[in-house]
């Protein structure tokens, strides 16, 4: 019985390079936002600094869209 093609939803890591692989993945996902100077990230922390509340909401929505597109989720109790 064939299951057909499938897409992995879990990124496989070796313990020795876990953080480096995750950081590289975040670099790919958020690269353009990081280049604006409004977004900084390290491993699983994403910091957003903008001049206005409207721009802040716009940037956070873009981050959430990119993360959802890549099957990444945010733990609400870690958000400030």
C-alpha positions as CSV (number, residue, x, y, z in Angstrom):
1,X,0.0,0.0,0.0
2,X,1.5,3.3,-1.1
3,X,1.1,6.4,1.0
4,X,2.1,8.7,-1.9
5,X,4.4,11.7,-1.6
6,X,4.5,13.5,1.6
7,X,6.1,16.6,3.1
8,X,8.0,16.4,6.4
9,X,6.6,18.8,9.0
10,X,9.4,18.2,11.5
11,X,13.0,19.4,11.0
12,X,15.5,16.7,11.9
13,X,18.5,17.8,14.0
14,X,21.5,16.1,15.4
15,X,22.2,17.2,19.0
16,X,25.6,18.5,18.0
17,X,24.3,21.1,15.5
18,X,20.7,21.8,16.7
19,X,21.1,25.5,17.4
20,X,23.2,26.2,14.3
21,X,20.6,24.5,12.1
22,X,17.7,26.3,13.7
23,X,19.5,29.7,13.5
24,X,20.2,29.1,9.8
25,X,16.6,28.3,9.2
26,X,15.5,31.5,11.0
27,X,18.0,33.5,8.9
28,X,16.4,32.2,5.7
29,X,12.9,32.9,6.9
30,X,13.4,36.4,8.3
31,X,16.4,37.6,6.2
32,X,14.6,40.5,4.4
33,X,13.0,41.7,7.7
34,X,16.4,41.6,9.5
35,X,17.9,43.8,6.8
36,X,15.5,46.6,7.6
37,X,16.9,47.0,11.1
38,X,13.5,46.7,12.7
39,X,13.8,43.0,13.4
40,X,16.5,41.1,15.3
41,X,16.5,37.4,16.2
42,X,18.7,34.9,17.9
43,X,17.7,31.2,17.9
44,X,14.1,31.3,19.1
45,X,13.9,35.0,20.2
46,X,12.5,37.6,17.8
47,X,12.7,41.3,18.8
48,X,10.8,43.9,16.9
49,X,11.5,47.7,17.3
50,X,9.7,50.2,15.2
51,X,8.8,53.9,15.5
52,X,5.0,53.6,15.4
53,X,2.5,51.2,16.7
54,X,1.0,50.8,13.2
55,X,4.4,49.8,11.7
56,X,5.0,47.5,14.7
57,X,1.7,45.6,14.0
58,X,2.6,45.4,10.3
59,X,6.0,43.9,11.0
60,X,4.7,41.4,13.6
61,X,2.0,40.3,11.1
62,X,4.7,39.7,8.4
63,X,6.7,37.7,10.9
64,X,3.7,35.6,11.8
65,X,2.8,35.0,8.1
66,X,6.4,33.8,7.4
67,X,6.5,31.5,10.4
68,X,3.1,30.0,9.6
69,X,4.2,29.5,6.0
70,X,7.1,27.5,7.3
71,X,5.1,25.5,9.9
72,X,6.6,27.3,12.9
73,X,4.4,28.3,15.8
74,X,4.7,30.8,18.7
75,X,4.2,29.8,22.3
76,X,1.8,32.6,23.6
77,X,3.0,32.5,27.2
78,X,6.5,33.5,26.0
79,X,5.2,36.6,24.3
80,X,5.5,39.9,26.1
